[in-house]
Amino acid sequence: MPIDQTPTDMQYVKMYLLLPLVLSAFERDKKIIEQNLKTPGPYINFIDTAMDRVMVDLKEVRRKFRLLGIKVYEETRTQSGIDARYMCRDIITHITCYGAI
């Protein structure tokens, strides 16, 4: 009999959905800073460091997905947030992250 999902499982799914959005925001900010500041170097370095940390977190989330038997197989961005369907130890369910976009 499959084990029900835990709050930790849901937290990993939320991180999986939100961390790519954080990376996109950093990329956008980086371009804006490069175009609008005379000395963007320190700001760009700070953003690059933050992006590296987000990538490490995302890699860890993917590793946990494999260990815990979680797979996100459908992700839809809506006006109100993100809807995702995922499988957690053979149980299919969904999550909505409101205000994520």
C-alpha distances in whole Angstrom, upper triangle without the diagonal:
4,7,9,13,15,19,20,17,20,23,22,22,25,27,26,28,31,32,33,35,37,38,39,41,42,44,45,47,48,50,52,53,54,56,57,58,61,59,56,55,54,51,50,49,47,45,45,43,41,40,39,37,35,34,33,31,30,29,27,25,24,24,21,19,19,18,15,14,16,18,21,22,25,27,30,33,34,37,35,33,30,27,24,21,18,15,13,10,10,10,14,16,20,22,26,28,32,35,34,36
4,6,9,12,16,16,14,16,19,18,18,21,23,22,24,27,28,29,31,33,34,35,37,39,40,42,43,44,46,48,49,50,52,54,54,57,55,52,51,50,48,46,45,44,41,41,40,37,36,35,33,31,31,30,27,26,26,24,21,21,20,17,16,16,15,12,11,12,15,17,19,21,24,27,29,31,34,32,29,26,24,21,18,15,11,9,6,7,7,11,13,17,19,23,25,28,31,30,33
4,6,9,12,13,11,14,16,16,16,19,21,21,23,25,26,28,30,31,32,34,36,37,38,40,41,43,45,46,47,49,51,52,53,55,54,50,49,48,45,44,44,41,40,39,38,35,34,34,31,29,29,28,25,24,24,22,19,20,19,16,15,15,14,10,11,12,15,17,19,22,23,26,29,30,33,31,28,25,23,20,18,15,12,9,7,9,9,12,13,16,18,22,23,27,30,28,31
4,6,10,11,10,11,14,15,14,17,19,19,20,23,24,26,28,29,31,32,34,35,37,38,39,41,43,44,45,47,49,50,51,54,52,48,48,46,44,43,42,40,38,38,37,34,33,33,30,28,28,27,24,23,24,22,19,19,20,16,15,16,15,11,12,12,15,16,18,20,21,24,26,27,30,27,25,23,20,18,16,13,11,8,8,9,8,11,11,14,15,18,20,23,27,25,29
4,7,8,6,7,10,11,11,13,15,16,17,19,21,23,24,25,27,29,30,31,33,35,36,37,39,41,42,43,45,46,47,50,48,45,44,43,40,39,39,36,34,34,33,30,29,29,27,25,25,24,21,20,21,19,16,17,17,13,12,14,13,10,10,9,12,14,16,18,19,21,23,25,27,25,22,20,18,15,14,11,10,6,8,10,8,10,10,11,12,16,17,20,23,22,25
4,5,5,7,9,10,11,13,14,16,17,19,20,23,24,24,26,28,29,30,33,34,35,36,39,40,40,42,45,45,46,49,47,43,43,41,39,38,37,35,33,33,31,29,28,28,25,23,24,23,19,19,20,18,15,17,17,13,13,15,14,10,12,11,14,16,19,20,20,23,24,26,28,25,22,20,19,17,16,14,13,9,11,14,12,14,13,14,13,16,17,20,23,22,25
4,5,5,6,9,10,11,12,14,15,16,18,21,22,22,24,26,27,28,30,32,32,34,36,37,38,40,42,42,43,46,44,40,40,38,36,35,35,32,30,31,29,26,26,26,23,21,23,22,18,18,20,17,14,17,17,14,14,17,16,12,14,13,16,16,19,20,20,22,23,24,26,23,20,18,18,16,16,14,14,12,14,17,15,16,14,14,12,15,15,17,20,19,23
4,5,5,6,9,10,11,12,14,15,16,19,20,20,22,25,25,26,28,30,31,32,35,36,36,38,40,41,41,44,42,38,38,36,34,33,32,30,28,28,26,24,23,23,20,18,20,18,15,15,16,13,11,14,14,10,11,14,13,10,13,11,14,15,19,20,20,22,23,25,27,24,21,19,18,17,17,14,14,11,13,17,15,16,15,15,14,16,16,19,21,19,23
4,5,5,6,9,10,11,13,14,15,18,19,20,22,24,25,26,28,30,31,32,34,35,36,38,40,41,41,44,42,39,38,37,34,33,33,31,29,28,27,24,24,23,21,19,19,18,15,14,15,13,10,12,12,9,8,12,11,8,10,8,11,12,15,17,17,20,21,23,25,23,20,17,16,14,13,11,11,8,10,13,12,13,12,12,11,14,15,18,20,19,22
4,5,5,6,9,10,11,12,14,17,17,18,20,22,23,24,26,28,29,30,33,34,34,36,38,39,40,43,41,38,37,36,33,32,32,30,28,28,27,24,23,24,21,18,19,19,15,15,17,15,11,13,15,12,11,14,14,11,12,10,12,11,15,15,15,17,18,20,22,19,16,14,13,11,12,10,11,9,12,15,13,13,11,10,8,11,11,14,17,15,19
4,5,5,6,9,10,10,12,15,16,16,18,20,21,22,24,26,26,28,30,31,32,34,36,36,37,40,38,35,34,33,30,29,29,26,24,25,24,20,20,21,18,15,17,16,13,12,15,13,10,12,14,11,11,15,15,12,14,12,13,13,17,17,16,18,18,20,22,19,16,14,15,13,14,13,14,12,15,18,16,16,14,13,11,12,11,14,16,14,18
4,5,5,6,9,10,10,13,15,15,17,19,20,21,23,25,25,27,29,30,31,33,35,36,36,39,37,34,33,32,29,28,28,25,23,23,22,19,18,18,16,13,14,14,10,9,11,9,6,9,10,8,8,11,12,10,12,9,11,11,14,16,15,17,18,21,23,21,17,15,15,13,14,12,12,11,14,16,16,16,14,13,12,14,13,16,18,15,18
4,5,5,6,9,10,12,13,15,16,18,19,21,22,24,25,27,29,30,31,33,35,36,36,39,38,34,34,33,30,29,29,27,24,24,24,21,19,20,18,15,15,16,12,11,13,12,8,10,12,10,8,12,13,11,12,8,9,8,11,12,11,14,15,17,20,18,14,12,11,9,10,8,10,10,13,15,14,13,11,10,8,10,10,14,16,13,16
4,5,5,6,8,11,11,12,15,16,17,18,20,22,23,24,26,27,28,30,32,33,34,37,36,32,32,31,28,27,27,25,22,23,22,19,18,19,17,14,15,16,12,11,14,13,10,12,15,13,12,16,17,15,15,12,12,10,14,13,12,13,14,16,17,15,12,10,10,9,12,11,13,13,17,18,17,16,13,11,8,9,7,11,12,10,13
4,5,5,6,9,10,10,12,14,15,16,18,20,21,22,24,25,26,28,30,31,32,35,33,29,29,28,25,24,24,22,19,19,19,15,14,15,13,10,11,12,9,8,11,10,7,10,13,11,11,15,16,15,16,13,13,12,15,15,13,15,15,18,19,18,14,12,13,12,14,13,15,15,18,20,19,18,16,14,12,12,10,14,14,11,14
4,6,6,7,10,11,12,13,15,16,18,20,21,22,24,26,27,28,30,31,32,35,34,30,30,29,26,24,24,23,20,20,19,17,15,15,14,11,11,12,9,7,9,10,6,8,11,10,9,13,15,14,14,11,10,9,12,12,11,13,14,17,19,18,14,11,12,10,12,11,13,14,17,18,18,17,15,13,12,13,11,15,16,12,14
4,6,7,7,10,11,12,14,16,17,18,20,21,23,24,26,27,29,30,31,34,33,29,30,29,26,24,25,23,20,20,21,18,16,17,16,12,13,15,12,10,13,13,10,11,15,14,12,16,18,17,17,13,12,9,12,11,8,10,10,13,15,14,10,8,9,8,11,11,14,15,18,20,19,17,15,12,10,10,8,11,12,9,11
4,6,5,6,9,10,11,13,15,16,17,19,20,21,23,25,26,27,28,31,30,26,27,26,23,22,22,20,17,18,18,15,13,15,14,10,12,14,11,10,13,14,11,13,16,16,15,18,20,19,19,16,15,13,15,14,11,12,11,14,15,14,10,9,11,11,14,15,18,18,22,23,22,20,18,15,12,11,9,11,11,7,9
4,5,5,6,9,10,11,12,14,15,16,19,20,21,23,25,26,26,29,28,24,24,23,20,19,19,17,14,15,15,12,10,12,10,7,8,10,8,7,10,11,10,11,15,15,14,17,19,19,20,17,16,14,17,16,14,15,14,17,18,17,14,12,15,14,17,17,19,19,22,24,24,22,20,18,16,15,12,15,14,10,12
4,5,5,6,9,10,11,12,14,15,17,19,20,21,23,24,26,29,27,23,24,23,20,18,19,18,15,14,15,13,10,12,12,8,9,12,11,8,11,13,12,12,16,16,16,18,21,21,21,17,16,14,16,15,12,13,12,16,17,17,14,12,14,14,17,17,20,20,24,25,24,23,21,18,16,16,14,16,15,11,11
4,5,5,6,9,10,11,12,14,16,17,18,20,21,23,24,27,26,23,23,23,19,18,19,18,14,15,16,13,11,14,14,10,12,15,13,11,15,16,15,16,19,19,19,22,24,23,23,20,18,16,17,16,13,13,11,14,14,14,11,10,14,14,17,18,21,22,26,27,26,24,22,19,16,15,12,13,12,8,8
4,5,5,6,9,10,11,12,14,15,16,18,20,21,22,25,24,20,20,20,16,15,16,14,11,12,13,10,8,12,11,8,10,13,11,11,14,16,14,16,19,19,19,22,24,24,25,21,20,18,20,19,16,17,15,17,17,17,14,14,17,17,20,21,24,24,27,29,28,26,24,21,19,17,14,15,13,10,10
4,5,5,6,9,10,10,13,14,15,16,19,20,21,24,22,18,19,18,15,13,15,13,10,10,11,9,6,9,10,7,8,12,11,10,13,15,15,16,19,20,20,22,24,24,25,22,21,19,20,20,17,18,16,19,19,20,17,16,19,19,22,22,24,25,28,30,29,27,26,23,21,20,17,18,17,13,13
4,5,5,6,9,10,11,13,14,15,17,19,20,23,22,19,19,19,16,14,16,15,12,12,14,12,10,13,14,11,12,15,15,13,16,19,18,18,21,22,22,24,27,27,27,24,22,19,21,19,16,16,14,17,17,18,15,15,18,18,22,22,25,27,30,31,30,28,26,23,21,19,17,18,16,12,11
4,5,5,6,8,10,11,12,14,16,16,18,21,20,17,18,18,14,13,15,14,10,12,14,11,10,14,14,12,13,17,16,15,18,20,19,21,24,24,24,27,29,29,29,26,24,22,23,22,18,18,15,17,17,18,15,16,19,20,24,24,28,28,32,33,32,30,28,25,22,20,17,17,14,12,10
4,5,5,6,9,10,10,12,14,15,16,19,18,14,15,14,11,10,12,10,7,8,10,8,7,11,12,10,12,15,15,15,17,19,19,20,23,24,24,27,29,29,30,27,26,23,25,24,21,21,19,21,21,21,19,19,22,23,26,26,29,30,33,35,34,32,30,27,25,23,20,20,18,15,14
4,5,5,6,9,10,11,13,14,16,18,17,14,15,15,12,10,12,12,8,9,12,11,9,12,14,12,13,16,17,16,18,21,21,21,24,26,25,28,30,30,31,28,26,24,25,24,21,21,19,21,21,22,20,20,23,23,27,27,30,31,34,35,35,33,31,28,26,24,22,22,20,17,15
4,5,5,6,9,10,11,12,14,18,17,14,16,16,13,11,14,14,11,12,15,14,12,15,17,15,16,20,20,19,21,24,23,24,27,28,28,30,33,33,33,30,28,25,26,25,22,21,18,20,20,21,19,20,23,24,27,28,32,33,36,37,36,34,32,29,26,24,22,21,19,16,14
4,5,5,6,9,10,10,12,15,15,11,13,13,10,9,12,11,8,11,14,12,11,15,16,15,17,20,20,20,22,24,24,25,28,29,29,32,34,34,35,32,30,28,29,28,24,24,21,22,22,22,21,22,25,26,30,30,34,34,38,39,38,36,34,31,28,26,23,22,19,17,15
4,5,5,6,9,10,11,13,13,9,10,11,8,6,10,10,7,9,12,11,10,14,16,15,16,19,20,20,22,24,25,25,28,29,30,32,34,35,35,32,31,29,30,29,26,26,23,25,25,26,24,24,27,28,31,32,35,36,39,40,40,38,36,33,30,28,25,26,23,20,18
4,5,5,6,9,10,13,13,10,12,14,11,9,13,13,11,12,15,15,14,17,19,18,19,22,23,22,24,27,27,28,30,32,32,34,36,37,37,34,32,30,31,30,26,26,23,25,25,26,24,25,28,29,32,33,36,37,40,42,41,39,37,34,32,30,27,27,24,21,19
4,6,5,6,8,12,13,10,13,14,11,10,14,14,12,14,17,16,16,19,21,20,21,24,25,24,27,29,29,30,33,34,34,36,38,39,39,36,34,32,33,31,28,27,24,25,24,26,24,25,29,30,34,35,38,39,42,43,43,40,38,35,32,30,27,26,23,21,19
4,5,5,6,9,9,6,9,10,8,8,11,12,10,12,15,15,15,18,20,19,21,24,24,25,27,29,29,30,33,34,35,37,39,39,40,37,36,33,35,33,30,30,27,28,27,28,27,28,31,32,36,36,39,40,43,45,44,42,40,37,34,32,29,28,25,23,21
4,6,6,8,8,6,8,11,9,8,11,13,11,13,16,16,16,18,21,21,21,24,26,25,27,30,30,31,34,35,36,38,40,40,41,38,37,35,36,34,31,31,28,30,29,31,29,30,33,34,37,38,41,42,45,46,46,43,42,39,36,34,31,31,28,26,24
4,6,8,10,8,12,14,12,11,15,16,15,16,19,20,19,22,24,24,24,27,28,28,30,33,33,34,36,38,38,40,42,43,43,40,39,36,37,35,32,31,29,30,29,31,29,30,34,35,38,39,42,43,47,48,47,45,43,40,37,35,32,32,28,26,24
4,7,9,8,12,14,12,12,16,16,15,17,20,20,20,23,25,25,26,29,30,30,32,34,34,35,38,39,40,42,44,44,45,42,40,38,39,37,34,33,30,31,29,31,30,31,35,36,40,41,44,45,48,49,49,46,44,41,38,36,33,32,28,27,24
4,6,5,9,11,9,10,14,14,14,16,19,19,20,22,24,24,26,28,29,30,32,34,34,36,38,39,40,42,44,45,45,43,41,39,40,39,36,35,32,33,32,33,32,33,37,38,41,42,45,46,49,50,50,48,46,42,40,37,34,33,30,28,26
4,6,9,11,11,12,15,16,16,18,20,21,22,24,26,27,28,30,32,32,34,36,37,38,40,42,43,45,46,47,48,46,44,42,43,42,39,38,36,37,36,37,35,36,40,41,45,45,48,49,52,53,53,51,49,46,43,41,38,37,34,32,30
4,6,8,8,10,11,13,14,15,17,19,20,22,23,24,26,28,29,30,32,34,35,36,38,40,41,43,44,45,46,44,43,41,42,41,38,38,35,37,36,37,35,36,40,40,44,44,47,47,50,52,51,50,48,45,42,40,37,37,33,31,30
4,6,5,6,9,10,11,12,14,15,16,18,20,21,22,24,26,26,28,30,31,32,34,36,37,39,41,41,43,40,39,37,39,38,35,34,32,34,33,34,32,32,36,37,40,40,43,43,46,48,48,46,44,41,38,37,33,33,30,28,26
4,6,5,6,9,10,10,12,14,15,16,19,20,21,23,24,25,27,29,30,31,33,35,36,38,39,40,42,39,38,37,39,38,35,35,33,35,35,35,33,33,37,37,40,40,43,43,46,48,47,46,44,42,39,37,34,34,32,29,28
4,5,5,6,9,10,11,12,14,15,17,19,20,21,23,24,26,27,29,31,32,33,35,37,38,39,41,38,38,36,38,38,35,35,33,35,34,35,32,33,36,37,40,39,42,42,44,47,46,45,43,41,38,36,33,33,30,28,27
4,5,5,6,9,10,11,12,14,16,17,18,20,21,22,24,26,27,29,30,32,33,35,36,37,39,36,35,34,36,35,32,32,30,31,31,31,29,29,33,33,37,37,39,39,42,44,44,42,40,38,35,33,30,30,27,25,24
4,5,5,6,9,10,10,12,14,15,16,18,20,21,22,24,25,27,29,30,31,33,35,36,37,34,33,32,34,33,30,31,28,30,30,31,28,28,32,32,35,35,38,38,41,43,42,41,39,36,34,32,29,30,27,24,23
4,5,5,6,9,10,11,13,14,15,17,19,20,21,23,24,26,27,29,30,32,33,35,36,34,33,32,34,34,31,32,30,32,32,32,30,30,33,33,36,35,38,38,40,42,42,41,40,37,35,33,30,31,29,26,25
4,5,5,6,9,10,11,13,14,16,17,19,20,21,23,25,26,27,29,31,32,33,35,32,32,31,33,33,30,31,29,31,30,30,28,28,31,31,34,34,36,36,38,41,40,39,38,35,32,31,28,28,26,23,23
4,5,5,6,9,10,10,12,14,15,16,18,20,21,22,24,26,27,29,30,31,32,30,29,28,30,29,26,27,25,27,27,27,24,25,28,28,31,31,33,33,36,38,38,36,35,32,29,28,25,25,23,20,20
4,5,5,6,9,10,10,12,14,15,16,18,20,21,23,24,26,27,29,30,31,29,28,27,29,29,27,28,26,28,29,29,26,26,29,28,31,31,33,33,35,37,37,36,35,32,30,29,26,27,25,22,22
4,5,5,6,9,10,11,13,14,15,17,19,20,21,23,25,26,27,29,30,28,28,27,30,30,27,29,27,30,30,30,27,26,29,29,31,30,32,32,34,37,37,36,35,32,30,29,26,28,26,23,23
4,5,5,6,9,10,11,12,14,15,17,19,20,21,23,25,26,27,28,26,26,25,27,27,25,26,24,27,27,26,23,23,26,26,28,28,30,29,32,34,34,33,32,29,27,26,23,24,22,19,19
4,5,5,6,9,10,10,12,14,15,16,18,20,21,23,24,25,27,24,24,22,25,25,22,23,22,25,25,25,22,21,24,24,26,26,28,28,30,33,32,31,30,28,25,25,22,23,22,18,18
4,5,5,6,9,10,11,12,14,15,17,19,20,22,23,24,26,24,24,23,25,26,24,26,25,28,29,28,25,24,26,25,27,26,28,28,30,32,33,32,31,29,27,27,24,26,24,21,21
4,5,5,6,9,10,11,12,14,15,17,18,20,21,22,24,22,23,22,25,25,23,25,24,27,28,27,24,23,25,24,26,25,27,26,28,31,31,30,29,27,25,25,22,24,23,20,21
4,5,5,6,9,10,10,12,14,15,16,19,20,21,22,20,20,19,22,22,20,21,20,23,24,24,20,19,21,20,23,22,24,23,26,28,28,27,26,24,22,21,19,21,20,16,17
4,5,5,6,9,10,11,12,14,15,17,19,20,21,19,18,18,20,21,19,22,21,24,26,25,22,20,22,21,23,21,23,23,25,27,28,27,26,24,22,23,20,23,22,18,19
4,5,5,6,9,10,11,12,14,16,17,18,20,19,19,19,22,23,22,24,24,27,29,28,24,22,24,22,24,22,23,22,24,27,28,27,26,25,23,24,22,25,24,21,22
4,5,5,6,9,10,11,12,15,15,16,18,16,17,17,20,21,19,22,22,25,26,25,21,20,21,20,21,19,21,20,22,25,25,24,23,22,20,21,19,21,21,18,20
4,5,5,6,9,10,10,13,14,15,16,14,14,14,16,18,16,19,19,22,24,23,20,17,19,17,18,17,18,18,20,22,23,22,21,20,18,19,17,20,20,17,18
4,5,5,6,9,10,11,13,14,15,14,14,15,17,19,18,21,22,25,27,27,23,20,21,19,20,18,19,18,20,22,23,23,23,22,21,22,21,24,24,20,22
4,5,5,6,9,10,11,12,14,13,14,15,18,20,20,23,23,26,29,27,24,21,22,20,20,18,18,17,18,21,22,22,22,21,20,22,20,24,24,21,23
4,5,5,6,9,10,10,12,10,11,12,15,17,16,19,20,23,26,24,20,18,18,16,17,14,15,14,16,18,19,19,18,18,17,18,17,20,21,18,20
4,5,5,7,9,10,10,9,9,10,13,16,16,19,20,24,26,25,22,18,19,16,16,13,14,13,15,17,18,18,18,18,17,19,19,22,23,20,21
4,5,5,6,9,10,10,11,13,16,19,19,23,24,27,30,29,25,22,22,19,19,16,15,14,15,18,19,20,20,20,20,22,22,25,26,23,25
4,5,5,6,8,8,10,13,16,18,19,22,24,27,29,28,24,21,21,18,17,14,14,12,13,16,17,18,18,18,18,20,20,24,25,22,24
4,6,5,6,5,7,9,12,15,16,19,21,24,27,26,22,19,18,15,14,11,10,9,10,13,14,14,15,15,16,18,18,22,24,21,23
4,6,5,6,8,11,14,17,18,22,24,27,30,29,25,22,21,18,17,13,12,10,10,13,15,16,17,18,19,22,22,26,28,24,26
4,6,8,11,14,17,20,21,25,27,30,32,31,27,24,23,20,19,15,13,11,10,13,15,17,18,20,20,23,23,27,29,26,28
4,6,9,12,15,18,19,23,25,28,30,29,25,22,21,18,16,13,10,8,7,11,12,14,15,17,17,20,21,25,27,24,27
4,7,10,13,16,18,21,24,26,30,28,25,21,20,16,14,10,8,6,5,8,10,12,13,15,16,20,21,25,27,25,27
4,7,10,13,14,18,20,23,26,24,21,18,16,12,11,7,6,4,6,8,9,10,11,12,13,16,17,21,23,21,23
4,6,9,11,15,18,20,24,23,20,16,14,10,9,5,5,7,9,9,10,9,11,11,13,15,17,20,23,20,21
4,6,7,11,14,17,20,19,16,12,11,7,6,4,6,9,12,12,12,10,10,9,10,13,14,17,19,17,18
4,7,10,14,16,20,20,17,13,11,8,6,6,8,11,13,13,12,10,11,10,12,14,16,19,21,18,19
4,7,10,13,17,17,14,10,8,5,5,7,10,13,16,15,14,11,11,9,11,12,14,16,18,16,17
4,7,10,13,14,11,7,6,4,7,9,12,15,18,18,17,14,12,10,10,10,11,13,15,13,13
4,6,10,11,9,6,5,6,9,12,15,18,22,21,19,16,14,11,11,9,11,12,13,12,11
4,7,8,6,5,6,9,12,15,18,21,24,24,22,19,17,13,12,10,10,10,10,9,8
4,5,5,6,7,11,14,17,21,23,27,26,24,21,18,14,13,10,10,9,9,9,8
4,6,8,10,14,17,20,24,26,30,29,27,24,21,17,15,12,11,9,8,9,7
4,7,9,13,16,19,23,24,28,28,25,22,19,15,13,9,8,6,6,8,7
4,7,10,14,16,20,21,25,25,23,20,17,13,10,7,5,4,5,5,5
4,6,10,13,16,18,22,22,20,17,14,10,8,6,5,7,8,6,7
4,7,10,14,16,19,19,17,14,11,7,6,4,7,8,11,10,11
4,6,10,12,16,16,14,11,9,5,5,6,9,11,14,12,13
4,7,10,13,12,11,7,6,4,7,9,12,15,17,16,17
4,7,10,10,8,6,6,6,8,11,13,17,19,17,19
4,6,6,5,4,6,8,11,14,17,20,23,21,23
4,6,5,6,8,10,12,15,17,21,24,22,24
4,6,8,11,13,15,19,21,25,27,26,28
4,6,10,13,16,19,22,25,28,26,29
4,6,10,13,17,19,23,26,24,27
4,7,11,14,17,20,23,22,24
4,7,11,14,17,20,19,21
4,7,10,13,16,15,18
4,7,10,13,12,15
4,6,9,9,12
4,7,6,9
4,5,8
4,6
4
